[in-house]
Amino acid sequence: MPGLDGARLRALVSEVRPGLPVILMSGFALEELVRQGRVAQGTPILHKPFDPATLAAEVRRALDRRGEPS
């Protein structure tokens, strides 16, 4: 996504659809993304590479978190 990273897209989506489950994916460690100020500590992130079972489990967790503050 040229000019737009996933964390910023998540923020924009949350303005339009608060509570919509979003899964961020990254090849970077969460600690590095937090250090760079790109995401908050505790943000759910699916780390690349991942297999279909891991993706399905993360989608299930995201759906179960609906309505919780993000």
C-alpha positions in Angstrom: 0.0 0.0 0.0 2.1 2.9 -1.2 1.9 5.8 1.2 -0.2 4.0 3.8 0.8 1.3 6.2 -1.5 -1.2 8.0 -1.5 0.7 11.3 -2.6 3.9 9.6 -5.2 2.1 7.6 -6.5 0.5 10.8 -6.9 3.9 12.4 -8.8 5.2 9.3 -11.1 2.2 9.3 -11.8 2.6 13.0 -13.0 6.1 12.4 -15.5 4.9 9.9 -16.4 1.5 11.5 -15.5 1.5 15.2 -15.3 -2.0 16.6 -14.6 -3.6 13.2 -12.1 -6.4 13.7 -8.8 -5.7 12.0 -5.8 -8.1 11.8 -2.5 -6.5 11.2 0.2 -8.6 9.5 3.9 -7.8 9.6 7.3 -9.4 9.0 8.6 -7.2 11.8 8.6 -7.9 15.5 5.9 -6.2 17.6 8.6 -4.6 19.8 10.2 -3.0 16.7 6.9 -1.6 15.5 6.2 -0.2 19.0 9.7 1.3 19.2 9.1 3.0 15.8 5.7 4.3 17.1 3.8 2.5 14.4 1.6 0.5 16.7 0.7 0.4 20.4 2.0 -2.2 22.8 -0.4 -5.1 22.9 -1.7 -4.6 19.4 -2.6 -8.0 17.9 -0.3 -8.8 15.0 -0.1 -11.9 12.8 3.6 -12.4 12.0 4.6 -13.5 8.5 5.1 -16.2 7.4 2.0 -18.0 8.8 0.0 -21.0 7.8 -3.7 -21.3 7.1 -4.5 -22.7 10.6 -2.7 -19.7 12.2 -4.7 -17.3 10.1 -7.9 -19.0 10.9 -7.2 -18.9 14.6 -6.3 -15.2 14.5 -9.6 -14.5 12.6 -11.5 -16.3 15.3 -9.8 -14.3 18.0 -10.5 -11.0 16.1 -14.2 -11.9 15.8 -14.3 -12.9 19.5 -12.8 -9.5 20.4 -15.6 -7.6 18.6 -16.9 -4.8 20.8 -13.9 -4.7 23.1 -11.9 -1.5 23.1 -8.9 -1.6 20.7 
